[in-house]
Amino acid sequence: MAWAILVAILLLGPSPWSGGLPGAEAKLSNQMKMPVTKEDIKRRAEKKQKGQPLTEDVENSLPDWEDDPVMKSKLKCNACAVVVSELVSALKKKREQRKFKLTPDENMGALERGCFQVRRDYGLQMRNNKVTPVYSNDHSIAKTEGAWISTFLVSTCGSVVGDYDDYIIANYATTPVHELAATVCQRAPGFEDDDDDDWRDDDDDDGGGVPKGLGVCPVGLDMSKANTHDDGWTVEEAIRKVEEKSRKDKKMLDRQQKRAGMKKRKKARKQKVDEL
């Protein structure tokens, strides 16, 4: 699948357009896992800052995935918005260089480039010595960086490219970026209670259908304000999204347990018949 190839190239090997990733970028990272505790984040952030200890204020401001559903939800939504924006920029830049329609391989190369730039350039903005959920590639402002942020962004990019590469390629030239981001990052009407694992409508293989949407941003959110400090996203909306996900996870667990119970009873009945 496209997303698997993309992530493998980004994390494991050299890029055909870069001639090989320099230095540490080319090394295999076998610890690229999303941290779930403040200690994990602190340790990786300190390593990124060449051993310089974090101040107590910055340490206290690090996001805690377990205790701050608002931060967790905004990090997911903002990452999706950043990824879509960078993918569109990469496609447009490649299109301008080529001066004519891109081939499928050139499109994939541009998407790969976009994902790499997201991984390489972005960190989380600092405000008043506190980490915010806003990503930035501006080197003139204070940011906190680390492998966990890069991993999270690469994972998001893999999801977007894996499910919506055709849609983005088909529409980036005629659709504003914030509208593309709304389609990709929010949940489309009619799919709210859909438990299907497929992200897309069955008719969307050519990019012309109506995508289901990743559902990481609130429906109706003005995506032109996503990944800003004035996104209009309330605490209640973020908590509601977390609660909705918990309910869906519980439904999935209940179904799995029900299927396991049915298999167990069927096996017991078969065993009883065999004994007779």
C-alpha positions as CSV (number, residue, x, y, z in Angstrom):
1,M,0.0,0.0,0.0
2,A,1.1,3.6,-0.7
3,W,1.2,4.6,3.0
4,A,3.3,1.6,4.0
5,I,5.9,2.3,1.3
6,L,5.9,6.0,2.2
7,V,6.5,5.4,5.9
8,A,9.2,2.8,5.2
9,I,11.0,5.2,2.9
10,L,10.8,8.0,5.5
11,L,11.9,5.9,8.5
12,L,14.2,3.2,7.0
13,G,15.9,4.3,3.8
14,P,17.2,7.0,1.6
15,S,15.0,9.1,-0.6
16,P,15.2,9.0,-4.4
17,W,14.8,12.8,-4.6
18,S,17.3,13.7,-1.9
19,G,20.1,11.3,-2.8
20,G,20.1,9.9,0.7
21,L,19.2,11.4,4.0
22,P,22.2,13.1,5.8
23,G,23.6,12.0,9.2
24,A,21.1,11.0,11.8
25,E,18.2,11.2,9.4
26,A,19.5,8.1,7.6
27,K,19.7,6.0,10.7
28,L,17.1,3.4,11.6
29,S,15.2,4.5,14.7
30,N,13.9,1.5,16.6
31,Q,12.4,3.5,19.3
32,M,10.0,5.6,17.2
33,K,7.0,5.1,19.4
34,M,4.4,7.6,20.6
35,P,5.2,8.4,24.2
36,V,2.3,8.2,26.7
37,T,4.0,9.6,29.8
38,K,5.5,13.0,30.7
39,E,8.8,11.2,31.5
40,D,9.1,9.9,28.0
41,I,8.5,13.3,26.5
42,K,10.9,15.0,29.0
43,R,13.6,12.4,28.2
44,R,13.3,12.8,24.4
45,A,13.1,16.6,24.6
46,E,16.2,16.8,26.7
47,K,18.1,14.5,24.2
48,K,17.0,16.8,21.3
49,Q,18.3,19.7,23.2
50,K,21.8,18.1,23.5
51,G,21.5,17.3,27.1
52,Q,20.4,20.7,28.3
53,P,17.9,20.2,31.1
54,L,14.4,21.6,30.7
55,T,13.3,24.3,33.1
56,E,10.7,23.4,35.6
57,D,8.2,25.6,33.9
58,V,8.7,23.9,30.5
59,E,8.6,20.4,32.1
60,N,5.3,21.2,33.8
61,S,3.9,22.4,30.5
62,L,4.7,19.3,28.5
63,P,1.5,17.6,27.3
64,D,0.2,14.6,29.3
65,W,-1.6,12.3,27.0
66,E,-3.6,10.6,29.8
67,D,-4.7,13.7,31.7
68,D,-5.3,16.3,29.0
69,P,-7.8,15.2,26.4
70,V,-8.0,18.8,24.9
71,M,-4.2,18.8,24.2
72,K,-4.3,15.3,22.8
73,S,-7.3,16.1,20.5
74,K,-5.8,19.4,19.3
75,L,-2.5,17.7,18.5
76,K,-4.2,15.2,16.3
77,C,-6.3,17.8,14.5
78,N,-3.5,20.3,14.0
79,A,-1.2,17.6,12.8
80,C,-3.7,16.6,10.1
81,A,-4.1,20.3,9.0
82,V,-0.3,20.7,8.8
83,V,0.1,17.5,6.8
84,V,-2.5,18.4,4.2
85,S,-1.0,21.9,3.8
86,E,2.5,20.6,3.3
87,L,1.4,17.9,0.8
88,V,-0.5,20.4,-1.3
89,S,2.6,22.7,-1.2
90,A,4.8,19.9,-2.3
91,L,2.5,18.9,-5.2
92,K,2.2,22.5,-6.4
93,K,6.0,23.1,-6.2
94,K,6.6,19.9,-8.2
95,R,4.0,20.9,-10.7
96,E,5.5,24.3,-11.2
97,Q,8.9,22.7,-11.8
98,R,7.6,20.3,-14.4
99,K,5.4,22.8,-16.2
100,F,2.9,20.0,-17.1
101,K,0.8,17.3,-15.5
102,L,2.7,15.1,-13.1
103,T,3.0,11.3,-13.6
104,P,1.8,9.0,-10.8
105,D,5.5,8.4,-9.7
106,E,6.1,12.2,-9.6
107,N,2.9,12.7,-7.5
108,M,4.1,10.0,-5.0
109,G,7.6,11.6,-5.0
110,A,6.0,15.0,-4.1
111,L,3.9,13.5,-1.4
112,E,7.0,11.8,0.0
113,R,8.8,15.1,0.0
114,G,5.9,16.7,1.8
115,C,5.9,14.1,4.6
116,F,9.7,14.4,5.0
117,Q,9.5,18.2,5.3
118,V,6.8,17.8,8.0
119,R,9.0,15.4,9.9
120,R,12.1,17.5,9.6
121,D,10.9,21.0,10.0
122,Y,8.1,21.1,12.6
123,G,8.0,21.5,16.3
124,L,5.4,22.6,18.9
125,Q,5.3,26.4,19.6
126,M,6.1,27.7,23.0
127,R,4.1,30.4,24.7
128,N,5.1,31.9,28.0
129,N,7.4,29.0,28.5
130,K,4.6,26.5,27.9
131,V,4.2,24.0,25.2
132,T,1.1,24.6,23.0
133,P,-0.6,22.2,20.5
134,V,0.3,24.5,17.6
135,Y,2.9,23.1,15.2
136,S,5.4,25.5,13.5
137,N,8.3,25.3,11.1
138,D,9.3,28.9,11.8
139,H,12.9,28.8,13.0
140,S,12.7,32.4,14.4
141,I,10.2,31.4,17.2
142,A,10.5,29.2,20.3
143,K,9.6,25.6,19.7
144,T,10.1,22.3,21.4
145,E,11.2,19.4,19.2
146,G,11.9,15.8,19.5
147,A,11.6,12.3,17.9
148,W,8.1,11.8,19.4
149,I,6.8,14.9,17.5
150,S,8.4,13.7,14.3
151,T,7.0,10.2,14.7
152,F,3.5,11.6,15.4
153,L,3.6,13.8,12.3
154,V,4.9,11.0,10.1
155,S,2.2,8.6,11.4
156,T,-0.4,11.2,10.5
157,C,1.1,11.8,7.1
158,G,1.0,8.0,6.5
159,S,-2.7,7.9,7.3
160,V,-3.5,10.9,5.1
161,V,-1.5,9.6,2.1
162,G,-2.6,6.0,2.6
163,D,-6.3,6.9,2.5
164,Y,-6.5,10.2,0.6
165,D,-3.6,10.5,-1.8
166,D,-5.9,10.1,-4.9
167,Y,-8.4,12.7,-3.5
168,I,-5.7,15.2,-2.8
169,I,-4.0,14.7,-6.1
170,A,-7.3,15.1,-8.0
171,N,-8.4,18.3,-6.2
172,Y,-5.3,20.2,-4.9
173,A,-5.1,22.4,-8.0
174,T,-8.7,23.6,-7.8
175,T,-9.7,23.4,-4.1
176,P,-8.5,25.8,-1.3
177,V,-6.2,24.0,1.2
178,H,-8.5,24.6,4.2
179,E,-11.4,22.9,2.3
180,L,-9.2,19.9,1.4
181,A,-8.2,19.8,5.1
182,A,-11.8,19.9,6.2
183,T,-12.7,17.0,3.9
184,V,-9.7,14.9,4.9
185,C,-9.5,15.7,8.7
186,Q,-13.2,16.0,9.6
187,R,-15.9,13.3,9.4
188,A,-18.2,13.7,6.4
189,P,-22.0,13.8,7.1
190,G,-23.6,10.4,7.1
191,F,-20.5,8.6,8.3
192,E,-20.7,9.7,12.0
193,D,-21.8,6.3,13.2
194,D,-20.1,4.2,10.5
195,D,-17.9,1.5,12.1
196,D,-16.4,0.4,8.8
197,D,-12.6,0.3,8.9
198,D,-12.3,1.7,5.4
199,W,-11.7,5.4,5.6
200,R,-13.2,6.1,2.2
201,D,-16.4,5.7,0.3
202,D,-16.3,2.7,-2.1
203,D,-16.6,5.0,-5.1
204,D,-13.5,7.1,-4.1
205,D,-10.8,5.0,-5.6
206,D,-10.2,7.6,-8.3
207,G,-10.4,10.6,-6.0
208,G,-13.8,11.5,-7.3
209,G,-16.0,10.2,-4.5
210,V,-17.0,11.7,-1.2
211,P,-14.3,10.7,1.4
212,K,-15.3,9.6,4.8
213,G,-12.7,11.7,6.6
214,L,-10.3,10.8,9.3
215,G,-12.5,12.3,12.0
216,V,-9.7,13.9,14.0
217,C,-11.1,17.4,13.8
218,P,-14.5,18.6,15.0
219,V,-17.2,18.7,12.3
220,G,-17.7,22.3,11.2
221,L,-14.4,23.6,12.5
222,D,-13.1,26.4,10.3
223,M,-9.9,24.7,9.0
224,S,-8.4,28.0,7.9
225,K,-8.0,28.6,11.7
226,A,-6.7,25.1,12.5
227,N,-3.2,25.0,13.9
228,T,-3.5,28.5,15.3
229,H,-4.0,29.9,18.8
230,D,-7.4,31.2,17.7
231,D,-9.1,28.0,16.3
232,G,-12.4,28.5,18.2
233,W,-12.2,24.9,19.4
234,T,-13.8,24.7,22.9
235,V,-12.9,22.4,25.7
236,E,-16.3,20.8,25.5
237,E,-15.8,19.8,21.9
238,A,-12.5,18.2,22.6
239,I,-13.8,16.2,25.6
240,R,-16.9,15.2,23.5
241,K,-14.6,13.7,20.8
242,V,-12.7,11.8,23.4
243,E,-15.9,10.4,24.9
244,E,-17.2,9.4,21.5
245,K,-14.0,7.5,20.8
246,S,-14.3,5.8,24.1
247,R,-17.8,4.7,23.3
248,K,-16.7,3.4,19.9
249,D,-13.8,1.5,21.4
250,K,-16.2,-0.1,23.9
251,K,-18.6,-1.1,21.1
252,M,-15.7,-2.7,19.2
253,L,-14.5,-4.5,22.4
254,D,-18.0,-5.8,23.0
255,R,-18.2,-7.1,19.5
256,Q,-14.8,-8.8,19.8
257,Q,-15.8,-10.4,23.1
258,K,-19.1,-11.6,21.6
259,R,-17.4,-13.2,18.6
260,A,-14.9,-14.9,20.9
261,G,-17.7,-16.2,23.1
262,M,-19.5,-17.6,20.0
263,K,-16.4,-19.3,18.8
264,K,-15.8,-20.8,22.2
265,R,-19.3,-22.2,22.4
266,K,-19.1,-23.5,18.9
267,K,-15.9,-25.3,19.7
268,A,-17.4,-26.7,22.9
269,R,-20.4,-28.1,21.0
270,K,-18.2,-29.6,18.4
271,Q,-16.0,-31.2,21.0
272,K,-19.1,-32.6,22.7
273,V,-20.4,-34.1,19.5
274,D,-17.0,-35.7,18.8
275,E,-17.0,-37.3,22.2
276,L,-20.4,-38.9,21.5
